[in-house]
Amino acid sequence: MGWEWLRHAFAIPKEADFQPDERQRLLVDRLCQATVNRELETPALLTLETVRPLHFVSAQTLHFFTPLVAALGDAGGMSDLAKLLEHPGAIEYVVGRLETLVSERGKKA
C-alpha cells in the first residue's frame, strides 16, 4: 500500500541490463582502440578489474572535474564517460571491447 515505493528505493541495476547508447559506444571504441594501438591493454585491463567495485565513485569523480576540463577544452567526452561509468555493467562492457580488439589484432598479426 504505502510502502511500495520503498521496495525499489535502493535497487541497483544488474550488470546484464547495461546497453550503451551510440555516443557511449563510440567513446568506448575510441578509448579502447587507442589503448590497443599503444599496446597498453594489460595495464588497462588490470586497472579496470581493480576499480570495478568503485565504478560509481569513479563516475562521480569525473563529474566533479568536468567543469575544470570544460575550462580547458571540450568536456563532452568526459561527461559521457562519467555517465557510462555510473552503470554497474559498464566496466564489463569496456573489458569485453578491449578483449575483442586484442583478439582482432592477434588475428591480423
C-alpha positions as CSV (number, residue, x, y, z in Angstrom):
1,M,0.0,0.0,0.0
2,G,2.0,3.0,1.2
3,W,5.3,1.1,1.3
4,E,5.5,0.1,-2.3
5,W,7.9,3.0,-3.1
6,L,10.4,1.7,-0.6
7,R,10.7,-1.7,-2.3
8,H,12.9,-0.2,-5.1
9,A,14.4,2.7,-3.3
10,F,17.8,1.2,-3.0
11,A,17.7,-1.1,-6.1
12,I,20.9,-1.4,-8.1
13,P,20.7,-2.1,-11.8
14,K,22.0,-5.5,-12.9
15,E,25.2,-5.7,-15.0
16,A,23.4,-7.7,-17.6
17,D,20.9,-4.8,-18.2
18,F,23.5,-2.4,-19.5
19,Q,23.2,-1.3,-23.1
20,P,25.3,1.7,-24.0
21,D,23.9,4.3,-26.4
22,E,25.6,5.3,-29.6
23,R,27.7,8.1,-28.2
24,Q,29.0,5.9,-25.4
25,R,29.8,3.1,-27.8
26,L,31.8,5.4,-30.0
27,L,33.6,6.8,-26.9
28,V,34.5,3.3,-25.6
29,D,35.6,2.2,-29.1
30,R,37.9,5.3,-29.4
31,L,39.4,4.7,-26.0
32,C,39.9,1.0,-26.4
33,Q,41.4,1.4,-29.9
34,A,43.9,4.0,-28.6
35,T,44.8,1.6,-25.7
36,V,45.3,-1.4,-28.1
37,N,47.3,0.8,-30.6
38,R,49.7,1.7,-27.8
39,E,49.8,-2.0,-26.6
40,L,48.6,-1.0,-23.1
41,E,45.7,-3.4,-22.9
42,T,47.3,-5.4,-20.0
43,P,47.6,-2.4,-17.6
44,A,44.2,-1.2,-18.8
45,L,42.5,-4.5,-18.0
46,L,44.3,-4.8,-14.7
47,T,43.2,-1.2,-13.7
48,L,39.6,-1.8,-14.9
49,E,39.3,-5.1,-12.9
50,T,40.8,-3.4,-9.9
51,V,38.5,-0.5,-9.8
52,R,35.3,-2.4,-10.7
53,P,33.8,-2.1,-7.2
54,L,34.4,1.7,-7.3
55,H,32.8,2.4,-10.7
56,F,30.2,4.8,-9.3
57,V,32.8,6.7,-7.2
58,S,34.9,7.0,-10.3
59,A,32.0,8.4,-12.2
60,Q,31.2,10.9,-9.5
61,T,34.9,12.0,-9.5
62,L,34.7,12.6,-13.3
63,H,31.5,14.6,-12.8
64,F,33.4,16.7,-10.2
65,F,36.3,17.5,-12.5
66,T,34.1,18.2,-15.6
67,P,33.9,22.0,-15.0
68,L,37.7,22.1,-14.8
69,V,38.1,20.2,-18.0
70,A,35.4,22.4,-19.7
71,A,37.5,25.5,-18.9
72,L,40.5,23.9,-20.7
73,G,38.6,22.4,-23.6
74,D,35.7,20.1,-24.6
75,A,34.3,18.3,-21.6
76,G,31.6,16.4,-23.6
77,G,33.6,13.2,-23.8
78,M,34.4,13.3,-20.1
79,S,30.7,13.8,-19.2
80,D,29.8,10.9,-21.5
81,L,32.4,8.7,-19.8
82,A,31.1,9.6,-16.4
83,K,27.5,8.8,-17.3
84,L,28.8,5.5,-18.8
85,L,30.6,4.5,-15.6
86,E,27.6,5.1,-13.4
87,H,26.1,1.8,-14.6
88,P,27.5,-1.4,-13.0
89,G,27.8,-3.2,-16.4
90,A,29.9,-0.5,-18.0
91,I,33.2,-2.0,-16.8
92,E,32.3,-5.4,-18.1
93,Y,31.4,-3.8,-21.5
94,V,34.7,-1.9,-21.7
95,V,36.7,-5.1,-20.7
96,G,34.8,-7.1,-23.4
97,R,35.5,-4.5,-26.0
98,L,39.2,-4.4,-25.1
99,E,39.5,-8.2,-25.3
100,T,37.7,-8.2,-28.7
101,L,40.1,-5.6,-30.1
102,V,43.1,-7.5,-28.8
103,S,41.9,-10.8,-30.3
104,E,41.3,-9.0,-33.7
105,R,44.8,-7.6,-33.6
106,G,46.2,-11.1,-32.9
107,K,44.4,-12.5,-36.0
108,K,45.9,-9.7,-38.2
109,A,49.4,-10.3,-37.0
